[in-house]
């Protein structure tokens, strides 16, 4: 008789550290990918699509982020799974919007729950969302002062906190696994990052967000 999929997989993963600023990851990527082979085809495809969406600038793919987002929504039949996807999309959309605004570029193809709101309120400070997302004002101020590494650290803290909250409410299901994988990715990014690369990464993230829509940017 086969073992239950999610309990077996999640119990096989080492405990994550208390935060992402660590010199080493708790499990190597090859070993992590080997564990993920326990997933069925549908869940495996969702995880791969989420990785491409979340780590867009590293994956070298041709699919626009909006298409990846639409695909994720279509595959997220469970409301709690969809909520997890939307949280990640909101953070991604907000950070991309702030970066683009600083460079005087305007995104006309939004994604996520707040995408249309951001476009409508482009001229409003923090898009009128600083109460809903209190971290947004500090993030913007850091980038405006060219403190790109500190800005990235701030966003990583936000993502870590949100995914830890998801993990607290889920144990042996797909949202719990996503919360683990996103936090593992933050640890991995920070462990291998170049402290002098903040400015280059800022430019890369903006181009990643608007490059496919160059003809639609005002």
C-alpha positions in Angstrom: 0.0 0.0 0.0 1.5 3.4 -1.0 2.3 5.9 1.7 0.2 9.1 1.9 1.8 11.6 -0.5 2.1 14.9 1.3 2.8 13.6 4.9 5.6 11.4 3.4 7.1 14.2 1.3 6.9 17.0 3.9 8.2 14.8 6.7 11.2 14.0 4.6 12.2 17.7 4.3 14.6 19.1 6.9 13.4 21.9 9.2 13.9 25.4 7.9 15.9 28.0 9.9 14.2 30.8 11.8 14.9 33.3 8.9 16.4 33.4 5.4 19.7 35.1 6.2 21.7 31.9 6.5 25.1 30.9 5.0 23.8 27.5 4.0 20.6 25.9 2.8 19.1 23.1 4.9 18.8 20.8 1.8 20.5 20.9 -1.6 18.5 21.6 -4.7 19.2 18.2 -6.3 18.0 16.4 -3.1 15.0 18.7 -2.9 14.1 18.0 -6.5 14.5 14.3 -5.8 12.0 14.5 -3.0 9.5 16.4 -5.2 9.3 13.4 -7.5 6.8 12.0 -5.0 4.3 14.5 -6.4 1.7 13.5 -9.0 1.8 15.0 -12.5 -0.7 17.8 -11.8 0.8 19.0 -8.5 4.3 18.7 -10.0 3.3 20.9 -13.0 1.8 23.5 -10.6 5.0 23.6 -8.6 7.1 24.0 -11.7 4.9 26.8 -13.0 5.0 28.6 -9.7 8.8 28.4 -9.7 9.0 29.9 -13.2 6.6 32.7 -12.1 8.4 33.4 -8.8 11.9 33.1 -10.1 11.3 34.6 -13.5 14.6 36.5 -13.9 16.6 33.3 -13.3 14.7 30.8 -15.5 15.4 32.1 -19.1 11.9 31.3 -20.3 9.8 33.0 -23.0 6.4 32.7 -21.3 5.2 36.2 -20.1 4.6 36.4 -16.3 0.9 37.2 -16.9 0.4 33.9 -18.8 2.1 32.0 -15.9 -0.1 33.7 -13.4 -3.2 32.8 -15.4 -2.1 29.2 -15.6 -1.5 29.1 -11.8 -5.0 30.4 -11.1 -6.5 27.8 -13.5 -4.7 25.0 -11.7 -5.6 26.3 -8.2 -9.0 24.8 -7.7 -8.8 24.8 -3.9 -9.6 28.2 -2.3 -6.7 27.9 0.3 -4.3 27.0 -2.5 -5.5 30.0 -4.5 -5.1 32.3 -1.5 -1.4 31.2 -1.3 -0.8 31.9 -5.0 -2.6 35.3 -4.7 -0.4 36.4 -1.7 2.7 35.7 -3.7 1.3 37.4 -6.8 0.3 40.5 -4.8 3.9 40.9 -3.4 5.4 40.4 -6.8 3.0 42.8 -8.5 3.5 45.5 -5.8 7.3 45.3 -5.9 7.5 45.3 -9.7 5.1 48.3 -9.7 7.3 50.3 -7.3 10.4 49.5 -9.2 8.8 50.5 -12.5 7.4 53.7 -11.1 10.8 54.8 -9.8 12.1 54.4 -13.4 9.1 56.4 -14.7 7.6 53.4 -16.5 4.0 52.4 -16.3 2.7 48.8 -16.3 -0.5 48.5 -18.4 -1.0 44.7 -18.0 -1.5 44.1 -14.3 -1.8 40.8 -12.5 -3.3 39.7 -9.2 -6.0 41.0 -6.9 -4.5 44.5 -6.8 -3.2 44.9 -10.3 -6.1 46.9 -11.7 -6.2 49.1 -8.5 -2.5 49.9 -8.9 -3.0 51.0 -12.5 -6.0 53.2 -11.6 -4.0 54.8 -8.7 -0.6 55.0 -10.4 -0.2 58.7 -9.4 -1.2 58.1 -5.7 1.6 57.6 -3.2 2.1 53.9 -2.7 -0.9 53.4 -5.0 -3.2 54.1 -2.0 -2.2 50.7 -0.5 0.1 51.7 2.3 -2.5 50.9 5.0 -3.2 47.4 3.4 0.5 46.8 2.9 2.4 48.7 5.6 5.8 47.5 4.3 5.3 49.2 0.9 6.3 52.7 2.1 9.6 51.6 3.5 10.3 49.5 0.5 9.7 52.4 -1.8 11.9 54.7 0.3 14.8 52.3 0.3 14.7 52.0 -3.5 14.4 55.8 -4.0 17.5 56.1 -1.9 19.3 53.5 -4.0 19.4 51.1 -1.0 18.6 48.1 -3.3 20.0 45.3 -1.1 18.1 46.7 1.9 15.0 46.9 -0.2 15.3 43.3 -1.3 15.9 42.2 2.3 12.7 44.0 3.3 10.6 42.2 0.6 12.2 38.8 1.6 11.2 39.5 5.2 7.6 40.1 4.0 7.5 37.0 1.9 9.0 34.9 4.7 6.4 36.2 7.2 3.5 35.5 4.9 4.7 32.0 4.0 5.4 31.2 7.7 1.8 32.2 8.4 0.6 29.9 5.7 2.7 27.1 7.1 1.2 27.6 10.6 -2.2 26.8 9.2 -1.3 23.9 7.0 0.7 20.8 7.6 0.5 18.0 5.0 -1.0 19.6 1.9 0.1 21.6 -1.2 -0.1 25.1 0.5 2.3 23.8 3.2 4.7 22.5 0.6 4.6 25.8 -1.3 5.3 27.7 1.9 8.3 25.5 2.4 9.6 25.8 -1.1 9.3 29.6 -1.2 11.1 30.0 2.1 13.8 27.5 0.9 14.3 29.7 -2.2 14.8 32.8 0.0 17.4 31.0 2.0 19.1 29.7 -1.2 19.1 33.2 -2.8 20.6 34.9 0.2 23.2 32.2 0.8 24.6 32.7 -2.7 24.0 36.4 -3.3 26.7 38.9 -4.2 26.4 41.8 -1.8 27.5 44.2 -4.5 24.9 43.1 -7.0 21.9 45.0 -5.7 21.9 47.7 -8.4 22.2 45.2 -11.3 19.5 43.0 -9.8 17.2 46.1 -9.5 17.6 46.8 -13.2 17.1 43.1 -14.1 13.8 42.9 -12.1 12.4 45.9 -13.8 13.3 44.7 -17.3 11.9 41.3 -16.4 8.6 42.8 -15.5 8.1 45.2 -18.5 10.2 43.6 -21.3 7.4 41.6 -22.8 5.1 44.5 -22.7 7.4 47.1 -24.1 4.9 48.4 -26.6 2.3 48.8 -23.8 4.4 50.8 -21.4 3.6 54.5 -21.2 
